Structures are given as structure tokens and as C-alpha cells.
Amino acid sequence: MNLIFLSAVWGIVMMFSGAFHARKATAPLLAVAGAVLLLVANLLDMNGFRLFDTDFAGMMDYSRFGYIFLTLVTGSLLLFFLLSGRAISQVGNHPYEYFTLIFFIMAGVGLVSFFNNLLILFLGIEIISIPLYILTGSDKRNLKSNEAALKYFLMGSFSTGILLLGIAFLYGGSGSFMVANLQLNSSDQLFLFHQIGLVLVLAGLAFKVSAAPFHFWTPDVYDGAPTVFTSFMATIVKLAAMVAFVNLFLHAFERDTALWRPTLAIVTALTLLIGNITAVYQQSVKRMLAYSSIAQAGFMLFAVFAINDMAVQGMLLYTVAYCLATIGIFAVLIHMKDYTFEGFNGLAARQPLVAFALVVFLLSLAGIPLTAGFFAKYFMLAAAVKTGTYLWLVIFAVVMAAVSVYYYFRIIQAMYFREGTGETLPLPGGFKAVLLFCAGLIILLGVFPHQLLLDWLNVR
């Protein structure tokens, strides 16, 4: 609860700071201070020091899983500001407003992490989505940014309507918005409403996490949006939607797996196939990362598919592994003049430390051992195997992970085995230090996942 309240308050502070203080350089510093405040407040909340000790008549469920997820996400937000805060200030003439919107989004992230009522879920998703439409179109001089914002707004509104209709059907079937009251027996006369609502909610949330066949907006929106906001959308926002997905199906539909697991298996397979195969043919690194995020969403869907303790642990490990790697890659990409693979030619000779960090990030996304990404994928697949069903899906996911190695290694090949033709903007020492810190965390989590993270979680 501390994070939800303080993120909204700090957003207002950022807004008024922009009105009374015009210096752009101050905005990232205030944002970093706000992220530290949110991180400390969430840790205090997790240990019982709460500003408001209320669950709003049971509408919020302050689970340990939610607290740890918010800790990881808020830490990722801090690193995002440290690496890309200046880039946010350079997008337009109103950087304080952009940081304001990001802090408002964090309030929505808190809601979807703790919701125990479908209305809170809906409010959280809307608080996340509406500021994102503005951030996507923040580069007003860029036609692609304007097009991406319009496309995202129209398709996002349509998917929200589907989600809201699904919530209405679930309410019609159960007579309650409380998550614990949504489970019905198949002999119930209103069970048809329950089934329709379940399918519609699944479709609405699948859009939010860019799962196939609801992924069509992702490449154009990620490519058209300013790169610094693409980084935020592809990590923190995507993972917030995925945790909402996990929380809802874990607590509301755990007994109904026979109804939705076959459909979700097909969605997961399509997401893995389309994301990985299409990424192979991309010539723009930014667009390749957009399709890569779709493929990564396919692996994250295993947490929903399995719905067991190992899946919950895997979701947390995936959160930190995916956020660190993707934020780090986009932070470097922001400083590149050329977004094609050729722009990375010879980068290892010009920026050896940056190239090393990028190698760690790419290996983690590919799921190579001794990185956090390896154990993240392992826990997801092991959770699916634990269900004893759809083993073909696990085998298919392993094949798709092998395919992903190809397009991730294209960047490594360009950095180390091709002569440089592009220019990299000068990178400050502090930027490199944070980048190496992220790479070090990924390696440490790949070697000691239990000691550093998983033992911290008392599942459920």
C-alpha cells in the first residue's frame, strides 16, 4: 500500500516541480530519488511498517509474492532511471511530465500486484495503460511515434472493452467481483456465463502481455515509440500485466484448468513460434527486440499455464532476469545512431566494457547457463513438466529457445567479429558502471538463484 500511495504522491511532486523548476537536468535526479523512496517504502511495507493498514474490505491481498515482485520491479525502475533518465529528458520539452506519468503507472503496477477484486484489476490496468498512450506519442515531431500512439490507443481501448465484458460475464455467473468467489461448479446454471467470461478475460490479458494472436500491435508500437519508453513498456509494464495474469488464474481459476489450459497451450505455442521466427528476419535491432519480447512473453505464459509453486518462483526470477537484460540493451541502443545490426559492428573494440555487458544480457535472454535467464526458463519449463500434461509444449519451447540463440548471437557476432563502421556516442563512466552492475547481478543470479532470491519467497 505504501508504494501505491507514494508513487501517486511523487508523480504529483514531479508535476509541480516541472511548473516551478525549468531545468531539465534536475528531472532525472528527482526521478531517481522517487524510485529510491518507492523501493524503501515497499520494503518497509513488507516488514509491517505501513502508512495505511487497510485492505479496503478485502479488495486488496497483500501477499508476499506481490511484495517481492514490487521490490524487483521498483529496483528495475531505479536502474532504468540511472541508465536512461537523461534520455527521457531529451525526448521533448516537458520531461517532468513524462516522469510524472511513469510514477502514475507505478501506482497501477501496485494495484495489479495486490488486487483481490476484479474492479481493482480493471482500475490497475487502466492506470497503467492510459499514461502509456501518451508516452508512446510523446515525440510529436516523429510521424511513426504519432502513428504508434494512435494504433496503441485504438487497439488498447478495444482490448480493454473485451476485458471489461469478460469481467461483467464473470460477475453475472458468480454474483461477485471478489476473486475468491469466481469459482463455480460445472453443474451450476450460470456456468456458461463463467466460461464466456473466462475466455474474454484471457483474451483481454493476452493483449496486454502481447501474446499471439493478440500481438499485432507490439512491433509497430515498440518500433514507433521513443526508444527509452519502449524499454519501459517492454519490461516493467509487460511484467505487471503478466503478474496480473498469474494472480488472477492462480486464485480464481486454479480448479478450472480443464477449461482454459488447452486454449492457453495453443496461445503459448503460437506466441513462441511467431515471436522467435519473425525475430530471425528482422534487420532493425529495435524491431528484433520487439519480436523477442513477444517470444519472452511465451515463456512467461508457462507461469500461468502451470499455476504451481515452481511457476510462482520462476515468475519472480524471470522478472529480474528479463528486466535487467532488456533495460540494459535498450539503454545502449539509445546511444546508437544506427539501429541496424551493422551499427554494432566493432563495438567491442570501441567500448569493450559495454560490449561485455551486452554479451551477458544477450546470453541471459537466450537462456544460456550461468545467467539468470537460464534458470528463469528452467523454472518455467520445470513447472509445466510438473503438471504432467502437454509435454509437447515443453519440447517445443526448448526448440524455440534454440532458435532465439541465432538472432541474439547476431549482435555478438557484429560486436566482436566485424570491423566497425558505425559511431557510438560517448558514454559516461557512471553509465558503464551501472551497466556492469546489471550484468554482474545477472551472473550472480545465474549462479546463486536460491540464495539471492528464491529462498526469500515463502510461496503463497
SVG drawing of the C-alpha trace seen along z (x, -y; Angstrom):
<svg xmlns="http://www.w3.org/2000/svg" viewBox="-29 -28 68 64">
<polyline fill="none" stroke="black" stroke-width="0.4" points="0.0,0.0 2.9,-2.3 4.1,-2.1 0.7,-2.8 0.2,-5.9 3.7,-7.3 4.0,-6.7 0.9,-8.8 2.2,-11.5 5.6,-11.6 4.0,-11.8 2.3,-15.0 5.6,-16.3 7.2,-15.7 4.4,-17.6 4.6,-20.7 8.4,-20.6 8.1,-21.0 5.9,-24.0 8.3,-25.8 11.7,-24.5 12.5,-24.6 15.9,-22.9 15.7,-19.6 18.8,-18.2 17.0,-18.1 14.1,-15.9 16.2,-12.6 17.6,-13.3 14.1,-13.8 13.0,-10.6 15.9,-8.6 15.1,-10.0 11.4,-8.9 12.4,-5.4 14.6,-5.1 11.7,-6.3 9.3,-3.7 11.8,-0.9 12.4,-1.8 8.6,-2.3 7.8,1.1 10.5,2.9 9.1,1.2 5.6,2.2 6.6,5.8 8.0,5.8 4.9,4.3 5.6,0.6 2.5,-0.7 1.2,-4.1 -2.4,-2.7 -3.1,0.6 -6.3,1.5 -7.3,4.0 -10.3,2.0 -12.9,4.5 -10.9,7.4 -10.4,5.9 -6.6,6.0 -4.5,9.0 -1.0,8.1 0.8,11.3 4.5,11.9 4.7,12.7 3.3,9.2 5.7,7.5 8.8,9.3 7.6,8.6 7.2,4.9 10.6,4.9 12.2,6.3 10.2,4.0 11.0,0.9 14.7,1.8 14.5,2.2 12.8,-1.2 15.7,-2.7 18.2,-1.1 16.1,-2.3 16.3,-5.9 20.0,-5.7 20.7,-4.3 18.1,-6.2 16.9,-9.1 18.8,-11.6 17.3,-10.1 13.8,-10.7 14.7,-14.4 15.7,-14.7 12.6,-13.3 10.7,-16.6 10.3,-19.9 8.4,-18.6 10.5,-15.9 8.8,-16.4 5.5,-15.3 7.0,-12.2 8.4,-11.2 5.0,-12.1 3.3,-9.6 5.8,-6.9 5.2,-7.3 1.4,-7.2 1.9,-3.9 3.8,-2.5 0.6,-3.1 -1.2,-0.9 1.5,1.7 1.0,1.8 -2.8,2.3 -2.4,5.3 0.1,6.8 -2.2,6.8 -5.8,7.0 -8.3,9.3 -11.2,7.8 -11.9,7.6 -12.6,3.9 -9.2,3.2 -7.7,5.3 -9.5,3.2 -8.5,-0.1 -4.9,1.0 -4.7,1.9 -6.3,-1.3 -4.0,-3.4 -1.1,-1.6 -2.5,-1.9 -3.7,-5.5 -0.3,-7.2 1.4,-4.8 -0.7,-6.0 0.7,-9.5 4.3,-8.3 4.1,-6.4 3.2,-9.6 5.5,-11.9 7.8,-12.5 5.4,-14.8 7.7,-15.6 8.0,-11.9 5.2,-10.6 6.0,-7.0 5.5,-7.9 2.1,-9.6 1.0,-6.5 2.2,-4.2 0.3,-6.1 -2.9,-6.1 -2.7,-2.4 -1.9,-1.6 -4.8,-3.7 -7.4,-2.2 -6.3,1.4 -5.7,1.0 -9.2,-0.5 -10.7,2.4 -8.9,5.0 -10.0,3.2 -13.6,3.4 -13.1,7.2 -11.6,7.4 -14.4,5.4 -17.0,7.5 -15.3,10.7 -15.5,9.2 -19.2,8.5 -19.8,12.1 -17.9,13.4 -19.9,11.2 -23.1,12.5 -22.0,16.0 -20.9,15.6 -22.6,12.5 -19.4,11.1 -16.3,9.3 -14.2,10.9 -11.6,13.2 -12.2,15.9 -15.9,16.2 -15.4,16.7 -15.0,20.5 -18.2,22.3 -19.3,25.9 -20.0,27.2 -23.5,28.2 -24.3,24.5 -26.9,23.0 -24.8,19.9 -21.7,21.8 -22.0,20.8 -21.5,17.1 -18.4,18.2 -17.0,19.9 -17.6,16.9 -16.2,14.5 -13.1,16.7 -12.4,16.7 -12.9,13.0 -10.7,12.1 -8.0,14.5 -8.1,12.6 -8.0,9.2 -5.0,10.1 -3.3,11.8 -3.4,8.5 -1.8,6.7 1.1,9.1 1.4,9.2 0.6,12.9 -0.3,14.3 -2.7,13.9 -3.1,10.6 0.4,9.4 0.0,7.5 0.3,4.1 3.6,4.8 6.2,4.5 4.7,1.2 4.2,-0.4 7.6,0.6 9.3,-0.5 7.4,-3.8 7.6,-4.9 10.7,-6.7 13.3,-4.0 13.5,-5.0 9.8,-4.4 9.9,-1.2 12.4,0.1 9.9,-0.8 6.9,0.8 8.8,4.0 9.9,4.6 8.1,3.2 4.7,2.7 4.7,6.1 5.7,7.9 3.0,6.1 0.4,7.3 1.9,10.8 1.7,10.8 -1.9,9.8 -2.5,12.7 -0.8,15.1 -2.5,13.7 -6.0,14.0 -5.6,17.5 -3.8,18.7 -6.5,17.6 -9.7,17.7 -9.3,20.4 -6.9,22.9 -9.6,25.6 -10.8,24.8 -7.6,25.8 -9.5,28.2 -11.4,25.3 -8.6,22.9 -5.3,24.9 -5.8,26.3 -6.5,22.8 -3.6,21.3 -1.3,24.1 -2.1,23.1 -1.7,19.4 1.7,20.1 2.9,22.2 1.8,19.5 3.5,16.8 6.8,18.7 6.6,19.6 5.7,16.1 8.0,14.2 11.1,16.3 10.7,17.0 9.8,13.4 12.7,12.0 15.1,14.0 14.2,12.0 14.5,8.5 17.2,6.1 16.5,3.5 17.7,4.4 14.9,2.4 12.3,4.3 14.0,7.6 13.8,6.8 10.1,6.2 9.5,9.6 11.9,11.0 9.7,9.6 6.8,11.5 8.8,14.7 9.8,14.0 6.1,13.5 5.6,17.0 8.0,18.4 6.3,16.2 2.9,17.7 4.2,21.0 3.7,19.5 0.0,19.1 -0.1,22.5 1.4,24.4 -0.1,22.5 2.1,24.1 4.7,23.1 7.6,23.5 5.8,21.3 5.5,18.6 9.2,18.8 10.0,18.8 7.9,15.7 10.0,13.8 13.3,15.0 12.0,14.1 11.1,10.6 14.6,9.7 16.4,11.5 14.3,10.1 14.2,6.6 17.9,6.3 18.8,7.6 16.3,5.7 16.7,2.4 20.5,2.7 20.3,3.5 17.8,0.6 20.0,-1.8 22.9,-1.1 20.6,-1.2 19.5,-4.7 23.1,-5.9 23.4,-4.2 22.9,-6.3 22.2,-3.2 19.6,-0.7 20.6,2.0 22.9,4.9 25.6,3.1 25.5,0.3 27.0,2.7 29.9,3.7 33.2,3.4 31.6,2.2 33.9,4.4 36.9,2.5 35.4,-0.9 33.6,-0.1 34.9,3.2 33.1,2.9 29.8,2.1 30.2,4.9 30.9,7.3 27.7,6.2 25.7,6.6 27.0,10.2 25.8,11.0 22.4,9.5 22.0,11.4 23.2,14.7 20.6,14.3 17.8,13.6 18.8,16.7 18.8,18.8 22.5,19.8 23.7,21.4 25.4,19.3 23.0,16.5 19.7,15.6 17.8,16.2 18.8,19.8 17.2,20.6 14.2,18.4 13.5,20.5 14.3,23.7 11.8,22.9 9.1,22.1 9.6,25.3 10.0,27.4 6.8,26.0 5.0,27.1 6.6,30.6 5.3,30.8 1.7,30.6 2.2,33.9 0.4,32.6 1.2,31.1 4.9,32.2 4.9,31.5 4.7,27.8 7.8,28.0 9.7,29.7 8.5,27.1 9.6,24.3 13.1,25.8 13.3,25.8 12.2,22.2 14.8,21.2 17.4,22.7 16.1,20.6 16.4,17.5 20.1,18.1 20.6,17.3 19.2,13.7 20.8,12.8 24.2,14.0 23.9,11.9 24.6,8.9 27.5,10.6 28.9,11.6 28.7,7.9 30.4,6.6 33.3,9.0 33.8,10.4 33.2,7.5 35.0,4.3 33.4,1.2 31.6,-1.1 29.3,-2.9 29.8,-5.5 28.9,-5.2 28.2,-8.3 30.5,-9.0 29.3,-7.1 29.9,-8.4 31.7,-6.3 28.7,-6.2 26.6,-4.7 29.1,-2.0 29.3,-1.2 25.5,-0.8 25.6,1.4 28.3,3.6 26.4,3.8 23.3,5.1 25.5,7.7 27.0,8.8 23.6,9.2 22.5,11.4 25.6,13.7 25.2,13.9 21.5,14.8 22.5,17.4 24.9,19.0 23.0,18.5 19.3,18.1 18.1,19.6 20.3,17.8 19.8,14.4 16.1,14.5 14.1,17.7 14.7,18.5 13.3,15.1 9.9,16.2 7.5,18.1 5.3,19.2 1.7,18.1"/>
</svg>
